[in-house]
Amino acid sequence: MSDGRAVFLDRDGTIIEDSGYLADPASVRLLPGAAEAIARLNRVGLPTIVVTNQSGIARGLLDEAAYAATVRRLGELLAGAGARIDAHYHCPHHPDLTGPCECRKPGPLLYRRAAADHRLQLARCWWVGDRLRDVLPAGGFGGRGLLVERADAAEAAGASAAGFPVVRDLSAAVDVILG
C-alpha cells in the first residue's frame, strides 16, 4: 500500500449505475469513465477501497452470496479495462430493520477496519461518493471528500455547506485527487 493514503469509493452511483438493490451480476454496469479513473489511481499506487451500504441484504432483497457475485462481476469489468479495487467493505444493515450500527455510512467502523487492514492514515485519505453520507466521514477523520454530481440538488447543497467540492463524475474526482 502507499504511505498511508487511499481513496475510499462508494460503489452504486459512483463506480456503477445505481439500479437499486443490485442482486444480479449481469446488471452491473460501469459508469462512463469510471474504470479509467480507477486505473489512473492504480497506476500511481493509490489504493482504491470500496465502502458501500447494502441495506438490500437486511431487507431480504439479496443475500451475501448475491452481493459477492456483484463484487466479482465489478472486478471482471474493471480488469477488462486494466483497473482494480484493492478492497471491498460493506454494511448489510438497515437501522429500521436491524437496529443502529457503526458500519452504516457515514459511520466510522468500516473505515477504521480498512485503516487497520491496510495500514492507512485516514487523515491522508480521500472519500468520493454520490451522496453526502459517502463523504461526511472525511471530515470526521480529517481527510478530504468529493461529492460526485447527481440529480439530487439537496445532496450538492449539503456537500457545499459541509465544505466538500462537487465534481461531475469519478473521472473529475480523480483529476482533483491527482492534481
Secondary structure, DSSP 8 states (H G I E B T S, - for coil): -BTTB-EEE-SBTTTB---SS---GGG--B-TTHHHHHHHHHHTT--EEEEEE-HHHHTTSS-HHHHHHHHHHHHHHHHTTT---SEEEEE---HHHH---SSSTT-SHHHHHHHHHHT--GGG-EEEESSHHHHHHHHHHT-EEEEE--S-HHHHHHHHHTT--EESSHHHHHHHHH-
